[in-house]
């Protein structure tokens, strides 16, 4: 009985020591995680501030493409098209494709 008790005591000591080691490691990882999160937030804020500054400069200069992040504007496909070739070069109406016969 004393032998079993000693064995359980040693296992308990080992578990408590391992628990303390893991607790310290978790605390260090949490601190590192908080530092990285703070750095990420600062970078995002800096990027957003730079983008806002660039957009303000581009809009004041009348440069809409630069204000949109150097993207070309998307054409409005719902706008009414006029004149010949208003259908994008397709002048004939689309004809339905014939259906293939399925062998039974």
N, C-alpha and C positions, 0 to 999 in steps of 0.2 A: 504494500500500500504506500509506504514511504517512497519507494522507487518510482511508482506511477505519479505520485504527487510532485516529486522533484522534476520528473520529465515534463509534466504539464507546466510547472513553474518556469522551466527553461524555455519552453515553447511560447509561453505568455511573454516572457522578457524579450524574446526574439521578435515577436509580433509587435510589441510596444516600440521597440527600437526601429523596426522597419516603418511603422506608422509615423513616427517622428521624422524619419528621413524623408518619407513621401510628403509629409505636411510641409516641411521646409522647401522641398522641390516645387510643390504646388504654389507656395507663396512667392518664390522666385519667378516662376512662370507667369503668375498673375501680375507681378510688377512689370515684367517684360512686356506682357500683353497690353497693359495700360499705357506704357511708354510708346509702344508701336501704334496704338489707337490714337493717342494724342498727336503723334507725328503725322499719321494719315489725315487726321482732321485738319491739321495746319496746312498740309499740302493741298488738300481739297479747297480750303478757304483761299489759299494763295492762287490756285489755278482759277477759281471762280472769280476772284478779284481781277486777275489779269485778263480773263475773258470779258468781263464787264467793261474794263478799261478799253480793250481792243474794240469791242462792239460800239462803245461810245465814240471812239475816234473814227471808226469806219462810217458810222451813221452821220456824224457831223461832216465828214468829207463827201458824203453822198455815195459811198462805195457799198452798195447793198451786198455784193458777193462777199466782200471781206467781213461785213457784219454777220453774215450767215456762216462764218467759219470757212470761207473760201469755197463754198459749195455752189454749184450752178443751180439756179432756180428750177423747180419742177414745173413743167408746162401744165396748164390747166386743160385737161382733156374734156371737161364739161363745157368749155367755152364754145359759142356758136362758130362753126367754121363757114367761111364764105369763099366764093370764087371757084374756078375750075381747079380740080385737084384737091378739093377740100377734104376728100376722104383718104388722104395719104397716098394718092396715086392709084387707088383701086376704084376704077370707074364702073365696072360691072358688078351687078348684084351677085351675092354669093348664092350658088346653087347647092342644094342638099346633095350629099354623097350617097350613091346607091348602096343599099345594104347587101351584104354578102349572104348567100344562101347557106344554111347550116345543114349538113348531112346528118340524117337520123340513123 
